[in-house]
Amino acid sequence: MIILETARLVLRLFNTTDADFVVTLLNSPGWLQHIGDRGIRNTDDAIRWIHERPLAAQQRDGFSFYVVTEKSSGTALGICGLIKRDSLPVTDIGYAFLESAQGKGYAREAAAGVMRYAQEALKMQELMAITSPVNTASNQLLQKLGFTLQEEKILDGETELTRIYHIAFTNTEQH
């Protein structure tokens, strides 16, 4: 199911045919360095992750992480979406892209689309975002998207320092 489209991208729900992509993404150097090892080593692990994480979140919360595909080819480039974490008071946005898709503006385009979706379709008033202090590209992207660094701390259940960003949406409706 398609959630949203941008100029170059389609963001859609995960399905089990995404298992090979999930194995590749969740074992990529950037994912392992900045997000962490999720123990996804094969197709069965990936299918279980798809069901227990993004699809379960979509069912429970009405939003989740989505597969970001290139509109022209249908190729999966990364993931972007929303997550409600117990360690944060507000829903946050997250993204991760294959190394081959980085540096092309896809993360910014996908995240901006998800932010519009959160505000317009889901009627959210604000979002948070988290990233590691050493993830320079992600920190820069969040600032370009209008997020403000709120604090750095170790989140509950984590061991590494995390940067926590926030954005409040302004009401742009004309009356």
C-alpha positions in Angstrom: 0.0 0.0 0.0 1.4 3.4 -1.0 1.5 5.9 1.8 2.8 8.9 0.0 4.7 10.0 -3.1 7.2 12.8 -3.7 8.8 14.0 -7.0 11.2 11.1 -7.2 10.0 8.6 -4.5 7.2 6.3 -3.4 6.9 5.5 0.3 4.9 2.3 0.9 4.2 -0.3 3.5 6.6 -3.2 4.0 5.7 -6.6 2.7 7.6 -10.0 3.0 9.1 -9.5 -0.5 11.2 -6.8 1.0 13.2 -9.4 3.1 16.4 -9.4 1.0 16.4 -5.6 1.0 15.9 -5.6 4.9 18.9 -8.0 5.3 21.1 -5.7 3.1 20.0 -2.5 4.8 20.1 -3.7 8.4 23.6 -5.1 7.9 25.0 -2.1 6.0 28.0 -0.3 7.6 26.0 2.9 8.3 23.1 1.0 9.9 25.5 -1.0 12.1 27.5 2.1 13.1 24.7 4.5 13.8 21.7 2.4 14.6 23.1 -0.9 15.8 23.0 -4.6 15.1 19.5 -6.0 15.1 20.6 -9.6 14.5 18.9 -9.8 11.1 21.1 -12.4 9.2 18.8 -14.1 6.7 15.4 -14.0 5.0 13.5 -15.6 7.9 15.0 -13.1 10.3 14.0 -10.2 8.0 10.4 -11.5 7.5 10.0 -11.8 11.3 11.4 -8.2 11.7 9.0 -6.9 9.0 6.0 -8.4 10.9 7.2 -7.5 14.4 8.4 -4.0 13.7 7.0 -1.9 10.9 3.8 -3.9 10.2 3.0 -4.3 13.9 3.6 -0.5 14.4 1.4 0.3 11.5 -1.4 -1.8 13.0 -0.9 -0.5 16.5 -0.2 3.2 15.9 -1.5 4.0 12.4 2.0 4.8 11.2 5.4 3.1 10.9 8.6 3.0 8.9 8.0 2.8 5.1 10.1 1.4 2.3 11.4 4.3 0.2 11.5 3.3 -3.5 12.6 5.2 -6.6 9.5 6.1 -8.5 10.9 5.4 -11.9 12.4 2.0 -11.2 10.6 0.7 -8.1 14.0 0.0 -6.5 14.1 0.1 -2.7 16.6 2.8 -1.6 16.0 3.0 2.1 13.4 3.4 4.8 11.7 6.5 6.3 8.8 7.0 8.6 7.5 7.5 12.1 7.9 5.6 15.3 6.5 6.0 18.8 9.2 5.1 21.3 8.6 4.6 25.0 11.8 6.6 25.6 10.4 9.8 23.9 7.3 11.9 24.8 6.5 12.6 21.1 6.5 10.5 17.9 9.8 10.7 16.1 10.9 10.5 12.5 13.6 8.2 11.3 15.3 7.2 8.1 18.1 5.0 6.8 19.3 4.5 3.2 21.5 2.1 1.4 25.0 3.4 0.8 24.4 3.5 -3.0 21.4 5.9 -2.4 23.2 8.3 -0.1 24.2 11.8 -1.1 21.4 12.2 -3.7 18.9 14.0 -1.6 16.6 11.0 -1.1 16.6 11.2 2.7 15.7 14.8 2.6 13.0 14.3 0.1 11.5 11.3 1.9 11.7 12.9 5.4 10.1 16.1 4.1 7.3 14.0 2.7 6.9 12.1 5.9 6.8 15.4 7.9 4.0 16.7 5.6 2.1 13.4 6.0 2.5 13.6 9.8 1.2 17.1 9.9 -1.6 17.0 7.3 -2.8 13.4 7.3 -2.1 12.4 10.9 -2.7 15.9 12.4 0.5 15.8 14.5 1.5 19.0 16.1 5.2 18.2 16.6 7.8 15.5 15.9 11.1 14.5 17.5 14.1 12.9 15.9 17.1 11.1 17.3 20.6 10.4 16.0 24.0 9.7 17.3 26.3 12.7 17.8 28.8 11.2 15.3 26.3 10.8 12.5 27.2 14.1 10.8 25.0 13.7 7.8 21.9 12.9 9.8 22.5 15.8 12.2 22.9 18.2 9.3 19.8 16.8 7.6 17.6 17.3 10.7 18.7 20.9 10.9 18.0 21.5 7.2 14.5 20.1 7.8 13.9 22.6 10.6 14.5 20.5 13.6 16.2 22.1 16.7 18.7 20.2 18.9 16.9 19.8 22.2 19.4 17.8 24.3 22.0 15.0 24.3 21.5 12.1 26.7 21.5 8.4 27.0 17.9 7.2 26.4 16.3 4.5 28.6 17.5 1.1 27.6 20.4 2.5 25.6 24.1 2.7 26.3 25.2 5.4 23.8 24.7 9.2 23.9 21.9 10.3 21.6 21.0 13.7 20.2 17.4 14.5 20.5 15.8 17.0 18.0 12.4 18.6 18.0 10.1 20.5 15.6 6.7 22.1 16.2 4.5 22.5 13.2 3.0 25.9 12.7 -0.6 26.1 11.6 -0.6 27.4 8.1 -4.3 27.0 7.4 -6.0 30.2 6.1 -9.3 31.2 7.7 
